């Protein structure tokens, strides 16, 4: 009887522990466990990070990173299966949709900076980019000052349009700043001569130029509105348990040989749907960021020693 009683107490303790562990789940992990699904916010034209292929399926460098995060979440929650759902976001909606629970991860081309960290959290840096402008070579616009008095487009809700606005005021350039809803629209306005330049992250500009009808007709400025700044996958602020899983998954990927292989897949090889090759070798700063994963918004944190 005594032995049976001890076995009964042990079983009760085990059940209680299991129940307690289930109750301990909070935030995104709890939401995912209860729904059996994780929702990824994606961009439709942020090549090669997050965009739609010819089957209207979200693909890209950031999307592949998020698939690794999904596998880590699945393992953490001990789930046999975990559904992945996709929800489109724009520069203007990505933070609100993340904050209100519509999406659980934002897998796009979002700059990690101190101002955004007041609203959301980021995981480890996966790319570095600076804000520049693209224009037609025929217009011979060689510097930021050459934009004076002209119409220039940038995408709403981005650091790019903020930096353009700040430079416009600081240098008294009298630029007519036109906001676009999405990156593809920004480049289209240059293609159709509705503006003389588009201000975006330089890697996005490179992808639009490579995919245009006449890549040789365009030039990306040497002049930059910013220092190289880090991209990161966004998650909800103050979700400590979820961030721990996400950070561990991204750090494991970036510090392994697979991190460089994944970079090579999207930046040094032909990518869907048009078979473009951006031919953008990984720089010393990003190699440093991969070797020492960090969610710091400070561009200096990625400087190679």
C-alpha positions as CSV (number, residue, x, y, z in Angstrom):
1,X,0.0,0.0,0.0
2,X,2.8,2.3,0.9
3,X,4.5,1.7,-2.5
4,X,1.2,2.2,-4.3
5,X,0.8,5.5,-2.4
6,X,4.3,6.6,-3.4
7,X,3.6,5.8,-7.1
8,X,0.4,7.7,-6.9
9,X,2.1,10.7,-5.4
10,X,4.8,10.5,-8.1
11,X,2.2,10.4,-10.9
12,X,0.3,13.3,-9.4
13,X,3.6,15.3,-9.1
14,X,4.4,14.6,-12.7
15,X,1.0,15.6,-13.9
16,X,1.1,18.7,-11.8
17,X,4.5,19.6,-13.3
18,X,3.3,19.1,-16.8
19,X,0.3,21.2,-16.1
20,X,2.5,23.9,-14.5
21,X,4.8,23.9,-17.6
22,X,1.9,24.3,-19.9
23,X,0.6,27.2,-17.8
24,X,4.1,28.8,-17.7
25,X,4.0,29.4,-21.5
26,X,3.4,33.1,-22.2
27,X,3.2,35.4,-25.2
28,X,3.9,34.1,-28.7
29,X,4.9,30.6,-27.5
30,X,1.5,30.2,-25.7
31,X,-0.4,31.6,-28.8
32,X,1.4,29.2,-31.1
33,X,0.9,26.2,-28.8
34,X,-2.8,26.9,-28.5
35,X,-3.4,27.6,-32.2
36,X,-1.0,25.1,-33.7
37,X,0.1,27.8,-36.1
38,X,2.7,30.5,-36.5
39,X,2.1,33.5,-38.7
40,X,4.8,35.1,-40.7
41,X,4.5,38.6,-42.0
42,X,6.1,38.9,-45.5
43,X,6.8,41.6,-48.1
44,X,5.8,41.2,-51.7
45,X,8.7,43.0,-53.4
46,X,11.7,43.1,-51.0
47,X,14.0,41.1,-53.3
48,X,15.9,39.0,-52.3
49,X,14.8,39.1,-48.6
50,X,11.0,38.6,-48.8
51,X,8.9,38.6,-52.0
52,X,6.5,36.6,-54.1
53,X,7.7,34.1,-56.7
54,X,5.8,33.3,-59.9
55,X,3.5,31.0,-57.9
56,X,2.6,33.9,-55.5
57,X,4.5,32.0,-52.8
58,X,6.6,34.1,-50.3
59,X,10.3,33.3,-50.7
60,X,13.6,34.9,-49.9
61,X,16.6,35.1,-47.6
62,X,14.6,36.4,-44.6
63,X,11.8,33.8,-45.3
64,X,14.4,31.0,-45.2
65,X,15.7,32.3,-41.9
66,X,12.2,32.4,-40.5
67,X,11.7,28.7,-41.5
68,X,14.6,27.9,-39.3
69,X,13.0,29.8,-36.5
70,X,9.7,27.9,-37.0
71,X,11.6,24.6,-36.7
72,X,13.2,25.8,-33.4
73,X,9.7,26.8,-32.1
74,X,8.3,23.5,-33.1
75,X,11.1,21.7,-31.2
76,X,10.8,24.0,-28.1
77,X,7.0,23.3,-27.9
78,X,7.5,19.5,-28.6
79,X,5.0,19.7,-31.4
80,X,4.6,16.9,-34.0
81,X,3.5,19.5,-36.6
82,X,3.3,23.3,-36.8
83,X,1.4,25.1,-39.5
84,X,3.0,28.1,-41.1
85,X,0.7,30.8,-42.3
86,X,1.7,33.9,-44.3
87,X,0.2,37.4,-44.0
88,X,1.3,40.3,-46.2
89,X,2.7,43.4,-44.5
90,X,3.9,46.8,-45.9
91,X,6.4,49.3,-44.5
92,X,3.5,51.1,-42.8
93,X,1.6,48.1,-41.4
94,X,4.4,45.7,-40.4
95,X,4.9,47.1,-36.8
96,X,1.1,47.5,-36.0
97,X,0.3,44.0,-37.3
98,X,3.1,42.5,-35.2
99,X,2.1,44.5,-32.1
100,X,-1.6,43.5,-32.3
101,X,-0.9,39.8,-32.8
102,X,-1.8,39.5,-36.5
103,X,1.7,38.2,-37.3
104,X,4.2,36.6,-35.0
105,X,7.4,37.3,-37.0
106,X,8.1,39.9,-39.6
107,X,10.4,38.4,-42.2
108,X,11.3,41.2,-44.6
109,X,13.8,44.0,-45.0
110,X,13.4,45.9,-41.8
111,X,16.2,48.1,-40.3
112,X,16.9,47.5,-36.7
113,X,17.2,50.9,-35.0
114,X,16.9,52.3,-31.5
115,X,13.6,54.1,-32.3
116,X,11.9,50.9,-33.5
117,X,13.2,49.0,-30.5
118,X,10.8,51.2,-28.4
119,X,7.9,49.4,-30.1
120,X,9.3,46.0,-31.2
121,X,12.2,43.6,-30.7
122,X,14.6,42.3,-33.2
123,X,16.7,39.1,-33.4
124,X,20.3,38.8,-34.6
125,X,21.5,40.9,-37.6
126,X,21.2,39.1,-40.9
127,X,22.2,41.9,-43.3
128,X,23.7,45.4,-43.5
129,X,22.5,48.1,-45.8
130,X,22.8,51.9,-46.3
131,X,20.2,54.3,-47.7
132,X,21.1,55.6,-51.2
133,X,19.3,56.7,-54.3
134,X,18.9,55.3,-57.8
135,X,18.5,57.5,-60.9
136,X,18.8,57.3,-64.7
137,X,22.4,57.7,-65.9
138,X,21.2,60.1,-68.5
139,X,20.1,62.6,-65.8
140,X,23.6,62.8,-64.4
141,X,22.6,63.1,-60.8
142,X,25.8,62.2,-58.9
143,X,25.2,63.4,-55.4
144,X,22.5,64.1,-52.8
145,X,22.9,67.8,-53.5
146,X,22.1,67.2,-57.1
147,X,18.6,66.3,-56.0
148,X,17.9,69.9,-55.1
149,X,14.5,71.2,-56.3
150,X,13.6,67.9,-57.9
151,X,10.9,65.2,-57.3
152,X,12.1,62.2,-55.4
153,X,10.2,59.1,-54.2
154,X,10.7,56.9,-51.2
155,X,8.5,54.3,-49.5
156,X,6.2,55.4,-46.7
157,X,7.0,54.1,-43.2
158,X,10.6,53.4,-43.9
159,X,13.8,54.8,-42.4
160,X,14.7,55.8,-46.0
161,X,11.9,58.4,-46.3
162,X,12.8,59.7,-42.8
163,X,16.4,60.1,-43.7
164,X,15.5,61.8,-47.0
165,X,13.2,64.2,-45.1
166,X,16.0,65.0,-42.6
167,X,18.6,65.6,-45.3
168,X,16.1,67.8,-47.3
169,X,15.6,70.0,-44.3
170,X,19.2,70.1,-43.1
171,X,20.6,71.0,-46.5
172,X,17.8,73.2,-47.7
173,X,17.4,71.2,-50.8
174,X,13.7,71.9,-51.4
175,X,13.1,68.4,-52.7
176,X,9.5,67.4,-53.5
177,X,9.3,64.2,-51.6
178,X,6.7,61.7,-52.9
179,X,5.7,58.8,-50.7
180,X,5.0,55.4,-52.3
181,X,3.1,52.5,-50.7
182,X,5.6,49.9,-51.6
183,X,9.2,49.5,-52.8
184,X,8.2,48.3,-56.3
185,X,6.1,51.4,-56.7
186,X,9.1,53.6,-55.7
187,X,11.3,52.2,-58.4
188,X,8.5,52.2,-61.0
189,X,8.2,56.0,-60.6
190,X,11.8,56.3,-61.7
191,X,11.3,53.9,-64.5
192,X,8.3,55.9,-65.8
193,X,10.1,59.3,-65.3
194,X,7.6,60.5,-62.7
195,X,10.5,61.2,-60.3
196,X,14.2,61.7,-61.0
197,X,15.3,59.4,-58.1
198,X,14.1,56.8,-55.6
199,X,15.6,56.6,-52.1
200,X,15.7,53.0,-50.6
201,X,18.1,50.6,-49.1
202,X,21.0,50.0,-51.5
203,X,20.5,46.2,-51.8
204,X,16.9,46.7,-52.7
205,X,17.8,49.3,-55.3
206,X,20.3,46.8,-56.7
207,X,17.6,44.1,-57.0
208,X,15.2,46.5,-58.9
209,X,18.0,47.6,-61.3
210,X,19.0,44.0,-62.0
211,X,15.4,43.1,-62.7
212,X,14.6,46.1,-64.9
213,X,14.3,46.1,-68.7
214,X,17.5,48.0,-69.1
215,X,19.8,47.7,-66.1
216,X,22.5,49.7,-67.8
217,X,20.2,52.7,-67.8
218,X,20.4,53.2,-64.0
219,X,23.0,54.2,-61.5
220,X,23.0,53.8,-57.7
221,X,24.5,56.7,-55.8
222,X,27.9,56.5,-54.0
223,X,26.5,59.2,-51.7
224,X,24.6,57.7,-48.8
225,X,22.0,59.1,-46.4
226,X,23.2,56.7,-43.7
227,X,25.9,54.5,-42.5
228,X,25.4,50.7,-43.1
229,X,22.5,49.7,-40.8
230,X,21.5,46.2,-39.6
231,X,18.4,44.2,-40.8
232,X,16.7,41.9,-38.3
233,X,13.6,39.7,-38.1
234,X,11.1,41.5,-35.9
235,X,9.1,40.0,-33.0
236,X,6.9,41.4,-30.3
237,X,8.5,43.5,-27.6
238,X,8.9,42.1,-24.1
239,X,8.3,38.5,-25.2
240,X,11.4,37.2,-23.4
241,X,10.7,33.4,-23.8
242,X,10.0,33.7,-27.5
243,X,13.0,35.9,-28.2
244,X,15.3,33.4,-26.4
245,X,14.2,30.7,-28.9
246,X,14.4,33.0,-31.9
247,X,17.9,34.3,-30.9
248,X,19.2,30.8,-30.3
249,X,17.9,29.6,-33.7
250,X,19.4,32.5,-35.7
251,X,22.7,32.4,-33.8
252,X,23.0,28.7,-34.5
253,X,22.3,29.3,-38.2
254,X,24.6,32.3,-38.7
255,X,27.6,30.7,-36.9
256,X,27.3,27.4,-38.8
257,X,28.5,26.8,-42.4
258,X,24.8,26.9,-43.4
259,X,24.7,30.7,-42.7
260,X,27.2,31.5,-45.5
261,X,25.6,28.9,-47.7
262,X,22.2,30.5,-47.3
263,X,23.7,33.9,-48.1
264,X,25.3,32.5,-51.2
265,X,22.0,31.0,-52.3
266,X,20.3,34.4,-52.4
267,X,23.0,36.9,-53.2
268,X,25.5,35.0,-55.4
269,X,23.3,32.6,-57.4
270,X,20.3,32.9,-59.8
271,X,17.1,33.4,-57.8
272,X,13.4,33.0,-58.8
273,X,11.4,34.0,-60.6
274,X,13.5,35.7,-63.3
275,X,16.9,34.0,-62.6
276,X,18.5,37.2,-61.4
277,X,22.0,37.1,-59.9
278,X,22.6,40.0,-57.6
279,X,26.3,39.1,-57.4
280,X,26.8,40.7,-54.0
281,X,29.6,39.0,-52.1
282,X,29.3,39.0,-48.3
283,X,31.3,41.9,-46.8
284,X,33.7,41.8,-43.8
285,X,31.2,43.6,-41.6
286,X,28.4,41.0,-42.2
287,X,30.9,38.1,-41.8
288,X,31.7,39.7,-38.4
289,X,28.0,40.0,-37.5
290,X,27.5,36.3,-38.5
291,X,30.4,35.2,-36.4
292,X,29.3,37.2,-33.3
293,X,25.5,37.3,-33.5
294,X,23.9,40.4,-32.0
295,X,20.6,42.3,-32.0
296,X,22.3,45.6,-31.5
297,X,20.9,48.5,-33.6
298,X,24.3,50.2,-33.5
299,X,26.0,50.0,-37.0
300,X,29.4,50.1,-35.2
301,X,28.6,46.8,-33.5
302,X,29.1,45.1,-36.9
303,X,32.5,46.7,-37.6
304,X,35.1,44.0,-38.5
305,X,38.0,44.0,-36.1
